[in-house]
């Protein structure tokens, strides 16, 4: 791996963010992360941290993963954005809509073992293979 990946995690529950980080560490991904719990901190970290990848919850107090996706894409058009949700189900039509709006993938919190493969796929698609083992 040539570089350390900068991951911005938009998640209002610390335990869920911890589980995402653990899953990626367990998969051998070298990264540093910052967390945002609301729109204000998300916008600030987008600017200051300049992430290489965003992991975002779908449903946050007074903010949504869809709004965060639109904000991220407006600032950084090609940034990989993975929705990590417990609020949507497999057959929820909103998942397809989110992917059409530019999300790289949607992972369910009940299936976090899929996060590392989704991150690798999103980085490859974005032309950022230099972070992949």
Steps between C-alpha positions, in 0.01 A plus 500: 500500500652827391300742716288515811136539406313794655145393590227734617229317693164673532329310781316620809557177696856455619461125533399468134799709389724282719365187330568644153858586598552158657376328185744695283791449739423129514514491120850654510411842359743776602299812575444797720148614571303792625144492618213737445170469681300775332489731198721767654785266590464312171543819297794609715677164465438492124695824478771442763561126475456469121399132515578236240185305591176569686299249699160637595200393698165552327293643782650758734331756723413800280716374212501208257752296311338616176560866586857415600550321168378806308731726704801273447437463126460876458843557656689188391335350194689169494524424872387147586196513731367186665171504682508282812147461628281321744193700400446359151420145398612287205191577295480870582471701178694787658821297466481510120425871511805563719724302266363700203590820685861391521551274801761233433317236699257432782597268783267388776619530858389142554749392229811705577719215375415640154652841580863424412416350157272798432780743592746322270249500214417870550868598505573300185203656320617848602851430370654499847653153497818621673325456838418135440722217621 
